[in-house]
């Protein structure tokens, strides 16, 4: 979870990562596709994961698998919450 100042804690270190403000959606210029930016916590996760892959601490297929599983877990959690609200409305 991020604080009001936009910083994200890095577990087990006591450090905080401050991420710059970015727009929610970006249009890619050549293909004209709108891309939604991830949440700040997810962006920090992807940044650290990319750093681990770049430093060859983990191999890129493992990094891709972790990133994909993170995206799928976020989508599933959102759908579960959305389904719970629909059940409450009925």
C-alpha positions as CSV (number, residue, x, y, z in Angstrom):
1,X,0.0,0.0,0.0
2,X,1.3,3.5,-0.8
3,X,1.2,6.4,1.6
4,X,-0.2,9.8,1.0
5,X,3.2,11.0,-0.3
6,X,3.1,8.3,-3.0
7,X,5.9,6.2,-1.5
8,X,5.9,2.4,-1.4
9,X,7.6,0.5,1.4
10,X,10.2,-2.1,0.3
11,X,9.8,-5.1,2.6
12,X,12.5,-6.2,5.0
13,X,14.7,-3.1,4.2
14,X,13.0,-0.2,5.9
15,X,13.4,1.8,2.6
16,X,10.7,3.6,0.7
17,X,10.4,3.9,-3.0
18,X,8.9,7.1,-4.3
19,X,7.3,6.7,-7.8
20,X,6.6,9.6,-10.1
21,X,3.1,10.6,-11.0
22,X,1.9,9.1,-14.3
23,X,-1.3,9.4,-16.2
24,X,-3.9,6.6,-15.8
25,X,-4.0,5.8,-19.5
26,X,-1.5,6.3,-22.3
27,X,-2.1,6.1,-26.0
28,X,0.8,4.4,-27.9
29,X,1.6,6.7,-30.9
30,X,2.3,4.2,-33.7
31,X,-0.5,1.7,-33.1
32,X,-3.0,4.0,-31.5
33,X,-3.8,1.6,-28.6
34,X,-4.8,2.9,-25.2
35,X,-2.9,1.2,-22.4
36,X,-3.9,1.5,-18.7
37,X,-1.0,2.1,-16.3
38,X,-0.7,-0.3,-13.4
39,X,-1.3,0.8,-9.8
40,X,1.7,2.2,-7.9
41,X,2.2,-1.0,-5.9
42,X,2.1,-3.1,-9.0
43,X,4.5,-0.7,-10.8
44,X,7.0,-1.1,-8.0
45,X,6.6,-4.9,-8.2
46,X,7.2,-4.9,-11.9
47,X,10.2,-2.5,-11.5
48,X,11.8,-4.8,-8.9
49,X,11.0,-7.9,-10.9
50,X,12.6,-6.3,-14.0
51,X,15.6,-5.4,-12.0
52,X,16.0,-9.0,-10.9
53,X,15.8,-10.2,-14.5
54,X,18.2,-7.5,-15.7
55,X,20.7,-8.4,-13.0
56,X,20.2,-12.1,-13.9
57,X,19.2,-13.0,-10.4
58,X,16.2,-14.8,-12.0
59,X,15.9,-15.9,-15.6
60,X,13.5,-14.0,-17.9
61,X,11.0,-16.9,-18.3
62,X,10.5,-17.0,-14.5
63,X,10.2,-13.2,-14.4
64,X,7.6,-13.3,-17.2
65,X,5.7,-16.1,-15.3
66,X,5.7,-14.1,-12.1
67,X,4.5,-10.9,-13.9
68,X,1.7,-12.8,-15.7
69,X,0.6,-14.5,-12.5
70,X,0.5,-11.1,-10.8
71,X,-1.8,-9.7,-13.5
72,X,-4.1,-12.7,-13.5
73,X,-4.4,-12.6,-9.7
74,X,-5.3,-8.9,-9.8
75,X,-8.0,-9.5,-12.4
76,X,-9.4,-12.5,-10.5
77,X,-9.5,-10.5,-7.2
78,X,-11.3,-7.6,-9.0
79,X,-13.9,-9.9,-10.5
80,X,-14.5,-11.6,-7.1
81,X,-15.1,-8.2,-5.5
82,X,-17.3,-7.1,-8.3
83,X,-19.3,-10.4,-8.0
84,X,-19.7,-9.8,-4.3
85,X,-21.1,-6.3,-4.8
86,X,-23.5,-7.6,-7.4
87,X,-24.8,-10.3,-5.0
88,X,-25.3,-7.6,-2.3
89,X,-27.4,-5.5,-4.7
90,X,-29.8,-8.3,-5.4
